[in-house]
Amino acid sequence: MFGRRKARQEQKTYDAEHYRPVLRCSICNGEQVAGFKNLETGKFEEAALIRNERELADFMAQYGLDHIDKEY
């Protein structure tokens, strides 16, 4: 219950041929949203709200990413 380790997160995947991982950052309030941008249409699909570096590291580990581009 309390104080126990979290269950191991399963590895998630995305279509690397059609999507690119992006960290969308707001200039006004500093909000960051991690997600994937469709390379054909340019549409952004949200996957997670990022509030700190730990959440960004968790997101990158979930999808097996070593680099993510920022978009303003």
Secondary structure, 3 states (H helix, E strand, C coil): CCCCCCCCCCCCCCCCCCEEEEEEECCCCCCEEEEEEECCCCCEEEEEEECCHHHHHHHHHHHCCCCCEEEC
